[in-house]
């Protein structure tokens, strides 16, 4: 198995996003000395020539792909072309470029939305492509499925040590809190915080509150990614989850309590719920010796502190 060492040249694509920034922090924390990062202004991942030149100049030995155009239900539903095109282009350029440049090992990060809307629970890796996707985020899901298959194809045809990991719903420092592009947990943090400041009597949330969701702190994901780069080398992608779940209604109550909002929470059932339940079976990863370390309440408190940080800047929805 190709081993990633502390003196290896490691490229983290998307290091300013939620997942990528956590991976970057974890590599530095573990003493990696030659971590390579680029901002979007420095490297346009939608430009194949720019990516090719980058690989030729920097010669990374290991690549972790956390770069993606991401967003919640609203963004996915209203920008289907952007989510499909941009994510396909980003991963195509990075994965193909890695093969051309002789990268020793690559990790592609997908998303739990790749699974069918009504997949058996908890979702196992073999449930991929066994049923229809959730319509509101199918564009993003199809791009991510293509990324998984691309890694598998380059592995089969060219012998590349390219692996894929599918994280569950992530949250943590450096999240995107944009009201139209954010995922559910950062969206709740922002809404309850603003309602608290405005002394609003109530906050109206989308849907019924009944869907069940699994959440993982981005710092735990980062530890899992480094672990996989060192201990995993198979064609089958691998789930990365916490193993626990909570209803959106319970989550809203937890966030409201942490933020300090004391008003009512109401539910707009006319708005979509999304997939009714998303819990991943992460037993294959757990068997490799990795377990999450950050509990949900502890993690949400850290995320809320990050949200309130004066140094925090609005995060773009693309890498």
N, C-alpha and C positions, 0 to 999 in steps of 0.2 A: 504493500500500500504506500502511495506517495505521502510522505510526511511533511507537514508544514512546521518549520522551525522558527525560532525567534529572530534569526538573521535572514529569513526568506523575504523576498520582495513580494509584498501582498497588496493587491489593488482592491479597494472597497469602492464599488460603483454606487453612487447615491448616498454619499456619506453625510449629507445634510438633512436627510429625511429621518423619520422615526426609527426604522430598523437599521438603516445604514449608520446613523450617528451612534447608535448603541453598539454596533459591531466595531466601529472605529474606536470608541472608548474602551471596549473590552480588549481589543488587540493591544492598545497602548498599556492598559492595566496589567496585562500578562507579559509585558516586556518586549513585544515585537518592535524591532528597531528600524525596519524599512517598510513602513506602511505608506502606500501611495494613494492620494486622494486628489480629486479635481472637482471644482465647482462647475455649474452649468456654463458659466461664462468662459471658463478655461477649456472645457471639452463638451461639445454638443454631441450627445449620444445619438441624436437623430441623423447625424452626418457620418456616413460610412467611411469616407476618406479621413475625417478627423480621428475617428476611432482607430483606423488602421495605422495612421501616423503615430498616435499615442502608444499603441502596442509596440511598434518598432523602436520608438525612442526610449520607453521606460522598461521594456522587457520584464513585465511582472511574471513571477513563477506561479502565483496563486491568485485567483480572482473570486470575489464574493459579489454577486449581483443583487443589490438591494434597490437599484434604480428602477423606478416605475412611475407612471402617472396613476395616482390613487385618489379615491374619494368615496363618499358614502352613497346611499341610495339615490339621492337627488342628483348628484353629479354624474353617476353612472347612467341614470335614466335620461338625462338631458344632454349628455355629450357622448353618445355611443360611438361615433366615428373617431373622435379624439382618443377614447380609451382603447379602441381596437387598434387603430393605426399606430399610435405612438408607442404603445407597449410592444407590439410586434417588431417595430423598427429598432427600438432600444435593445431588446434581447437578441434579435437577429445579428445586429452589429457586434455586440459584445461576445456572444457565443461563437459565431463564425470567426470573428477576429482572434479569439483566444486559441482556436484550433490553428489558424494560420500562423500565429506567433509562437506556437509551441508551448503554451501555458501548461504547466504540469498538472494542475487540478483546479476545478471551477465548481462553485456552489451557486445554483440558481434558486432564488426565493420565489415561491408561488404564493398561493392564498387558499384558504379553506373554501372560498366560493367556487372552486373548481368542481366541487362535488354536486351531484344532482340535488335538486330542491328537496326531494323526498327520499333522500338516501337513508338507508338503515342507520340507526344510532346505537352506539357511537360509530362515526364514519371511519372505515378502514381504507387503507390505500387501494385495495382491489375494487372499491366501489366507484372508482373513477370511470366515467363514460357508461354508466349503467342506467341512466335516465335523464330526463330533461333538466336543464339548468334553471336557476332562479331568473326569471325574465328581466328583472331590474338591473342585474349586474352581469348578464351573460356575455357582454362584449369584453369586459375585463377578464372574465373567467376563460373565455375561448383563447384570448391571447396568452394567458398563463398556462393553459393546457398545451398550447403550441410550444411554449418554452420548455416544458417538461419533456415533450416528445422530441424536441430538437436536441436536448442533452442526451436522450436515449439513442437518437439516431447517430449522433457524432461518436457516441461510445461504441455503437455496433460497427459503424463503417470505418471509423478512423482510430479506434482504440483509445479515445480520449477518456481521462478520468474525470468526467463531468457528472455531478450529482445534483439532485434537486431536493429541497425541503419545503414543506407546506406549513407555514405558521397559522395558528388560529388568530382570532381578533387580537390585535396588538394595541397597547397604550403605553404611555410613559413620557419621559422628558423629550422635548423637541417634537412633540406631536403637532398636527395641523388642526387649528381651532377655527378655521374659516367657516362661517355659518352655512355656506352652501356646499362646501367640498369635504367637510370633516366626517369621520365615522362617529358611531353612536356615543361612545364614552367621552371623547373630547367635546362633542357637541353638547352633551349634558352638562359637563363642567362649565362651559361658557354660558349656557342658558341660565343655569342656576346662579352662577356668579353675578351675571348682569341683573337677574331678577332680585337678588339680594341687595345689590347696590341701589336699584330703583325702588326697593321696598314694595315690589309687586305682590298682590294678594295671591296670585297663582301662576303656575307655569303649565302650558299645554304641550304635551308630548305627542309624537306621531304614533299612530297605531293603537293597539289594545293593551300593550305592555306584557302580553302573554308569551311572546317568543323567548326561547331559552338560548343563551349565548355563553360561550367559553371565552375567557380573556387571559392574555399572557402579557406580563410586563416585558417591554422591549429589552431590558437588561438580561432577562432570562433567555429570550430568543438569542441574543448575542452570544451568551455562554454556550447555548446549544449549537450555534453555527460553528464556533471554534472547535467544539467537541467533535462535530461531524467531519470537519476538515481533517481531523487527526485520526478518527476511528471508523469512518464509514466510506465504503466504496462499492456501491451496488447500483444497478440500472434502475431498480424500483425507487421512486421518490419516497420520502419518509415524513410522517406527520410530526409537527412540533406544537404540542398543546400543554395545557396545565392539568388536564384531567378532571377539572371541575366545571360546573355551569351555574348560571344564575338567570332569573327572568329579567327582562328589561324593566319591568315594574320594580322589582327588588333593587336592581341596579340604580334606578332613578332615586329611590329612597336613600340608598347608600351615598350617592353623590350629593344629594340635597343635605344630608346630615354633615358630611365632611365639609361642604362649602359653607354651611350655616344658613341655608335658606329655610325659612320657617312657614312659608305659605302653603297653599294646596297644590297638588299635582293632579292635572286632569289629562284625559286621553282622547285624542281625535281619531276615532275608529274609521273615518273616511280616508285617512292616510294609510299607505301600505305598511304592512308588518315586515315584509321580506320573508326569508326562509323561516318556517316555524321553529326549527330547532337545529343547532349546529354544535355538535360535540364531537371532537375528533378522538379516535383511538390512537394514543401515542405510545402504546405498549412496546413497539419495536424500538423506539428511541429510549424509553425507560430501561429496556433490557441492555442497552449499550452503556449504562452507568450514568445517565444524565437525569436530573430531576429539577423541577422549578424551585426557586428559593424565595420568591417574593409573593406574599399573600395579596389578595385583591384589595383589601382595605388599606394595607400599607402602601401598595403601589399607587392607588388612587390619591392618597395623601401626597405622595411625592409628585405625581402628575399635577395636582392642583397647585403645589408650591412652584412648580415649573411654569405653569400658566400665569401665575402672578409675578414672576420674575421680571424686573425691569429690563433685563438683558435679552429677554425672549423677543424674537422677531417673528412676524407672520411667515409661516412656512408655505412655499409654493406646493401645488399639488403634483408637479412633475419634477424629476430629478434635476 
